[in-house]
Amino acid sequence: MTVSEGTVVSYAAGATTSTGRVVHVADAGEGRAAVVLDTTAFHPVDTAWPDQPADRGVLRAGGHEFSILDAVVGASPGPDGPLLFGRDVPVRTGTEGWTFVVAHVIGIGALSAAGISEGDPVEVEVDSAFRASLSAGHTACHLASLALDAALTDAWRKETLVDALGAPAFDALAIQESRILPDGSRDVYRIGKSLRRKGFDPAALDDLDALAARVDAQLASWIAAGGAVRIDSEGPALADRRTWVCELPGAEVRIPCGGTHVTSLSELTGVRVAFESTQVEGGLELVMTTTAERGARG
């Protein structure tokens, strides 16, 4: 069975509760069921770039409450195609010709007990504390990547791709994996022959403590300014393009992003980074761990 319209999502605007109707129910395997809704506040993990994990929360239907075990992106290639979920989706979210939905995964036993079926009204409630921690971590991740790019500006010997602030885009060119964590993130970079050919000098990474100090100093300046943060969206559907917008001193930064974020840097009291590196075949692996601190400023 297919779905004709994509899921409308409200998490980008900060919503943690929503009401909607069941569009489709499918067996998700391993004793679990995927419940697709017409609208949801629940943030799913993206298949192509799974940096931010799914929200935590509950689904209520028919007087019953069920823990949402996971939330993944589902997609259908057209009116005659199947509805695929999670890692079975072969295309990036937003690919033309495909319909994209949020699948809320619950235990199949719970589904049978409640008798949830298409057309039923449901409520979704997100764990707001967990969401807030991920939002802080995601905003801190973007800031840290920009501060890292700025700190490594002098390491480039050739003109190359630049980031949203005009600095050589080390983060975009070297990133291998990014994971948003509660109040932080972990980013893995690969410095090999390809990056060196683009003009990057690995000697810039010889003193990681000094690099962390430069990044932290830039982050402290930005956090102190307390700029506004928002998400601009081209539309309400899951597949619509979204952009993270942050006001920094002298600049408005715009980065494509489908995750959740704080609404102001004043919600953060600090962001710090730490680095570790490992020699790997053909080059160096650099790991940046980012920590965000939240709370009222004195």
C-alpha positions in Angstrom: 0.0 0.0 0.0 1.2 3.5 -0.7 0.5 7.0 0.7 -0.5 9.9 -1.5 0.6 12.8 0.7 3.7 13.4 2.9 3.5 13.8 6.6 3.0 17.4 7.9 5.6 18.1 10.6 5.7 20.7 13.3 8.9 19.9 15.3 10.9 22.5 13.3 8.7 25.2 14.9 9.4 23.7 18.3 6.1 21.8 18.8 6.2 18.8 21.2 2.6 17.8 20.9 0.3 17.1 18.0 -3.0 15.6 17.0 -3.6 13.8 13.7 -5.1 10.7 12.0 -3.6 7.4 11.1 -2.8 7.2 7.4 -1.2 3.8 7.2 -0.2 0.9 9.5 2.5 -1.6 8.5 4.5 -4.5 10.0 8.0 -3.1 10.8 9.4 -6.5 11.6 10.9 -7.8 14.9 7.5 -7.6 16.6 7.0 -3.9 15.8 4.5 -1.9 13.8 5.0 1.4 11.9 2.2 3.9 12.3 2.1 6.7 9.7 0.2 9.9 10.6 -1.0 12.8 8.5 0.7 15.2 10.9 3.1 14.9 13.8 5.4 16.8 16.1 7.7 13.8 16.3 11.2 14.2 14.8 12.4 11.0 13.0 15.9 9.9 12.3 16.8 10.6 8.7 17.9 7.7 6.5 20.6 9.5 4.4 22.2 11.6 7.1 21.2 10.2 10.5 22.8 12.9 12.7 20.0 13.7 15.0 18.3 10.7 16.7 14.6 10.3 16.9 12.6 12.0 19.6 11.3 10.0 22.5 7.6 10.1 23.5 4.2 8.4 23.4 1.3 7.9 21.1 -2.3 7.9 22.4 -5.2 6.3 20.6 -8.5 4.8 21.7 -7.9 5.5 25.3 -4.5 3.8 25.3 -1.0 5.1 25.6 2.0 3.5 23.8 5.7 4.2 24.0 7.1 5.2 20.6 10.1 2.9 20.3 11.6 4.7 17.3 10.6 7.1 14.5 12.0 6.7 11.0 11.4 8.2 7.5 9.2 6.2 5.2 9.0 6.8 1.4 6.9 5.7 -1.6 8.1 6.1 -5.2 4.6 6.8 -6.5 1.0 5.7 -6.5 1.9 2.2 -7.6 5.0 1.7 -5.6 5.6 0.2 -2.1 6.0 2.2 1.1 9.5 1.6 2.3 10.9 2.4 5.8 14.2 3.4 7.4 17.3 1.9 5.8 15.2 0.4 3.0 14.5 3.9 1.6 17.0 4.2 -1.3 16.8 7.9 -1.8 17.4 11.1 0.1 14.5 12.8 1.8 13.0 15.3 -0.7 13.9 13.4 -3.8 11.5 14.4 -6.6 8.8 11.9 -7.4 8.8 10.3 -3.9 6.4 10.8 -1.0 8.0 11.0 2.4 6.3 10.3 5.8 7.1 9.8 9.4 6.7 6.3 10.7 6.1 6.0 14.5 7.3 2.5 15.6 5.4 0.8 18.5 5.2 -2.8 19.7 2.9 -4.8 17.5 1.3 -6.4 20.5 0.2 -2.9 21.7 -1.1 -2.2 18.2 -3.3 -5.3 18.2 -4.6 -4.6 21.7 -5.7 -1.1 20.8 -7.0 -2.1 17.3 -5.4 1.0 15.7 -6.5 1.4 12.1 -6.5 3.9 9.3 -8.5 7.0 10.0 -8.3 6.8 13.8 -7.5 10.0 15.6 -4.3 10.0 17.6 -2.2 12.2 19.9 1.6 12.4 20.0 3.5 13.8 22.9 7.3 14.3 22.8 9.6 14.0 25.7 10.3 17.8 25.9 13.4 17.5 28.1 15.1 15.1 25.8 14.1 17.2 22.8 15.6 20.3 24.5 18.9 18.5 25.1 19.1 17.4 21.4 18.2 20.9 20.2 21.0 22.4 22.3 23.4 19.8 21.0 22.5 20.4 17.4 22.8 24.2 17.6 26.2 23.7 19.4 27.3 21.3 16.6 26.7 23.9 13.9 28.4 26.6 15.9 31.4 24.4 16.6 31.8 23.5 12.9 31.8 27.2 12.0 34.3 28.0 14.7 36.5 25.1 13.7 36.5 26.3 10.1 37.5 29.8 11.2 40.3 28.4 13.5 41.8 26.5 10.5 41.7 29.3 7.9 45.5 29.6 7.8 45.9 25.9 7.2 44.8 26.2 3.6 47.3 26.7 0.7 44.7 26.8 -2.1 41.3 28.4 -2.6 38.5 26.0 -1.8 34.9 25.7 -0.9 33.8 28.1 1.8 31.3 27.8 4.6 28.3 30.1 5.6 30.7 32.7 7.0 33.1 32.6 4.1 35.9 30.6 5.8 37.5 27.5 4.1 35.0 24.7 4.7 37.1 22.1 6.5 34.0 20.7 8.2 32.1 20.1 4.9 35.1 18.8 3.1 36.5 16.4 5.8 33.3 15.3 7.6 32.8 11.5 7.7 30.1 11.2 10.4 28.2 13.5 12.7 26.0 12.5 15.6 23.9 14.8 17.7 24.0 13.9 21.4 22.0 15.2 24.4 23.7 18.6 25.0 26.5 17.9 22.6 27.7 16.2 19.4 30.5 14.0 18.1 32.0 14.8 14.6 34.5 12.5 12.8 36.8 14.0 10.2 39.2 12.3 7.7 42.4 14.0 6.7 43.8 12.1 3.8 45.2 12.5 0.3 42.1 14.1 -1.1 42.0 16.9 1.5 45.7 17.5 1.2 45.3 17.8 -2.6 42.7 20.4 -2.0 45.3 22.5 -0.1 44.9 21.5 3.5 48.1 21.3 5.6 47.7 18.6 8.3 50.4 20.4 10.4 47.6 22.6 11.6 46.4 19.7 13.7 49.7 19.1 15.5 48.6 21.0 18.6 45.0 20.0 19.4 44.9 21.8 22.7 45.8 25.1 21.0 43.2 24.4 18.3 40.5 23.7 21.0 41.4 27.0 22.7 40.9 29.0 19.5 37.6 27.3 18.8 36.4 27.8 22.4 37.3 31.5 22.3 35.3 32.0 19.1 32.3 30.1 20.6 32.4 32.1 23.8 32.2 35.3 21.8 29.2 34.1 19.8 27.4 32.7 22.8 27.9 35.9 24.7 26.2 37.8 21.9 23.0 35.8 22.5 21.8 35.9 18.9 18.4 34.7 17.7 18.0 31.2 16.1 15.2 30.1 13.9 14.3 27.5 11.2 13.1 28.8 7.8 11.0 26.3 5.9 9.8 26.1 2.4 6.7 24.3 3.5 5.1 22.1 6.3 5.8 18.7 4.8 8.6 16.4 6.0 10.3 16.6 2.6 10.3 20.4 2.4 13.7 22.1 2.6 14.6 23.7 6.0 17.4 26.1 6.9 19.0 26.8 10.2 19.4 30.6 10.6 21.5 32.1 13.4 22.3 35.7 14.2 26.0 36.1 14.9 27.8 39.4 15.4 28.0 41.0 12.0 26.4 38.1 10.1 23.3 36.0 9.6 24.3 32.4 9.1 22.2 30.0 7.0 22.8 26.3 6.9 20.5 23.6 5.4 19.3 21.5 8.3 16.3 19.3 9.1 16.9 19.0 12.8 15.7 20.9 15.9 17.4 23.8 17.6 17.3 26.3 20.5 15.5 29.6 19.7 18.3 31.8 21.0 22.0 31.5 21.9 21.0 33.1 25.2 19.6 29.6 26.1 23.2 28.4 26.2 25.7 29.4 28.9 28.6 27.9 27.0 29.9 25.6 24.3 33.2 23.8 24.5 35.1 21.4 22.2 37.7 18.7 22.7 39.8 16.9 20.1 41.5 13.6 19.7 43.3 12.2 16.7 44.3 8.8 15.4 46.5 7.7 12.6 44.6 5.6 10.1 45.5 4.1 6.7 46.2 7.0 4.3 46.0 9.8 6.8 44.5 11.0 10.1 41.1 10.7 11.8 40.1 13.7 13.9 37.2 13.5 16.4 35.7 16.7 17.7 33.4 16.3 20.8 31.2 19.3 21.5 29.6 20.1 24.8 26.7 22.5 25.3 25.9 24.0 28.7 22.4 25.3 29.3 20.8 27.4 32.1 20.0 30.9 33.2 22.7 33.4 32.8 23.8 35.3 35.9 
